């Protein structure tokens, strides 16, 4: 994450993916099949959930420098997922595609997901190096994205 809007970290890959999808949508429209009503019924709650996760993440992290943390944040959304901001941006991305009815925005998500996952792995390696056993315990207790059965 490098671009910031009002202190909210925005993953560059999501911006590039959504911008490219909007450009493609303008050049060659690709509407999602199915009911616009259902798409919006699913899309807007995903946008709301993503926004909630990102806002909760920022509130839990407080004044911590997210690029160079000096403490491990494990409260708020971080108690449920180790990467709530990335999960929040994923929900926003897919939700925006659904709410807009854009096949391009939804299709851009897999192209964005892989580099984002690699970024998460890099950040988790750094957290492991910086916080040692504390991060190892946290990693063992909290899933990377969502809990699986």
Secondary structure, DSSP 8 states (H G I E B T S, - for coil): --EEETTEEE-HHHHHHHHHHHHHHHHS--B-SS-HHHHHHHHHHHHHHHHHHHHHHHHHHTT--SSS-SS---SGGGGT-TTHHHHHHHHHHHHHHHHHTBHHHHHHHHHHHHHHHHHHHHHHHHHHHHHHHHHHHHHHHS-SSS---
